[in-house]
Amino acid sequence: MDRSLHVGQVAETLPDLGEALADSRLRPVGVVVGSALLTVGALLSIAPATGQWAFRSNAVAATLVFVSVPLFCVGLAAPDPPEGSRFHIGVNLSHKQRQAVAAGSLCITLSPVVMALGSPLGRSTVVLAMAATLAFVGASLVLTGFIAWTSETLAGTA
């Protein structure tokens, strides 16, 4: 069997989540792309559409919003870019706070996926409850990361 197909070798080549969250390039990408997708989603949702295009427009708008908000949060939580960079918007979270924001963002992103994949199964109440729970847990984790940073900052200045 080829070496690239061994589980151990593949696991060694996967990027570490901690290293990915510590990459300062996440900040401009997350904030700019997240804001742009959110703007497009908002414009699509308020644009007048009739007939079959109304449903498609709303579905695309909702998808863009569900993708852009977690992306924006991860970008906002990313570490400061190196000196000399012009992009310094955001907060400087600790590693644990950044992990909470990333896990919450993943939960929020998976919520509509659960709805889309689970709805054809016929258990709409269970699927809706699972998606709502995922979104609630995700939002709680995102807020926990940012609230922890806020309380740390306020306690440090007192």
N, C-alpha and C positions, 0 to 999 in steps of 0.2 A: 504494500500500500504506500502511496506517495506520502512523504513527510508532511506536506501541507494539509493532509486530510486527518491527521491525528488530533484528537481533542486537546491534548496538552500543548501542542505546538500552536494551535489556533488560539487557545486561551492566553498564551504568553504574548501573542502579537496584538491582542485587543488593547485599545487605549484605556488607561486608568481613568475612572470617572473624576477622581480628585485632580488629576492633571488637566483634564478637559475643562473642569469648572474654574481652575486657576488661570486659564488662558485669558489674557487681557483683551484679545481680539473679539471676545464675545460681547463686550460692551458696545462698541459701535455697530456691530452687526445686529445684535438683539434690539437695541434701542431704535436704530434707524429703520430696519426692516420691519420690526414689530409696529412701529408708528405708521409706517407706510401701509402695511396690510390692514391695520385697524382703520385708517382713513378710507381706504378703498372699500372695506366692508361696510363702514358707516354710510358712505355715499351710495353704495348699492342698495342698502336697506331703505334709504329715504327716496331713492329715485322711483318715479312712477313707472309701474310695469303692469301690463294687462295680460290676461289669458294664461297660457302655459308658461310664459316668461316670468310671470310674477312669482311662481313657486321656485323656479330655477334661480332667479335673482336673490330671493330670500335664503335659499339653501346655500348658495355661494357666499352670501354676506355673513351668514351664521358661521360657516366653516372658517372664513377668514378671521372673524373675531375670535373664535375658539383657538385658532392657531396663533394669532398675533398677541393676545394678552399674555400667555405664558412665555412666548419668545421675548416680549418686552420686559417681563419680570426677570428672566434670566439675564438679559442684557443689562438691566439696571443693577442687578446684584453682582455682576462680574467685577473682578478687581480693577483697580485703576490702571490705565494704560501707562506705558513708560514715559519718562520725562521727555518733553519736546512734542508730545502729541497734543493736538488741539481738542481732543474729545475727553472731557473730564466730568461729564454729567453722570450722576448715579451715586450710589453709596458703597462704602467699602466694608462689606460684610466679612465676618470670620468664616473659616472653612465649614464649620457645622451649620451656620446660618445659611451659607450658600447652598449646602446640600439640602436643607429643608426647602428652600425656594425651588431648587431644581426638581426635587421629588414632588412637590406640590404642583409645579408646572406640568410635569408628566401626567399626574392624575387628572388635571383639568383637560389636558389634551386628549386623554384616553376616554373621557366621558362621552363625547359624541360618537366615538368609535364603538363603544359598548352599545349605544343606542342603535347605530346603523347595522351592526352585526347581530345584535340580539333581537331586534324587532321582528324579523321574519320567523323567529322561532315560536311565536304565538303567545308568549308569556310577557305581555306588555307591561303589566304592573310590576313584575319582578325586575324586568330590564330597566324600567324607569327608576325604580328604587335603587338599583345598582349604579346607574349613571348619576343620579342625584347624590348618592353617597360619595362616589368618586369626586364629583365636582366640589362637594362640601369639604371633604378631607383635603383636597388639593388647595382650595382657597384658604383653609385654616393653616396649612403648612406654609404657604406663601406669606400670609399675614404674620405667622409666628416668626419667620425669619426676619422680616422687616421690623416688627414690633420689638424683637429682642435687640436689634441694632439700635433702635430708637431709645430703648430704656438704658442700654449700655452707654450711649452717647450722653444722655441726660444725667446719668449717675456719675459719669466722668467729669462733667462740667460743674457739678454741685460742690 
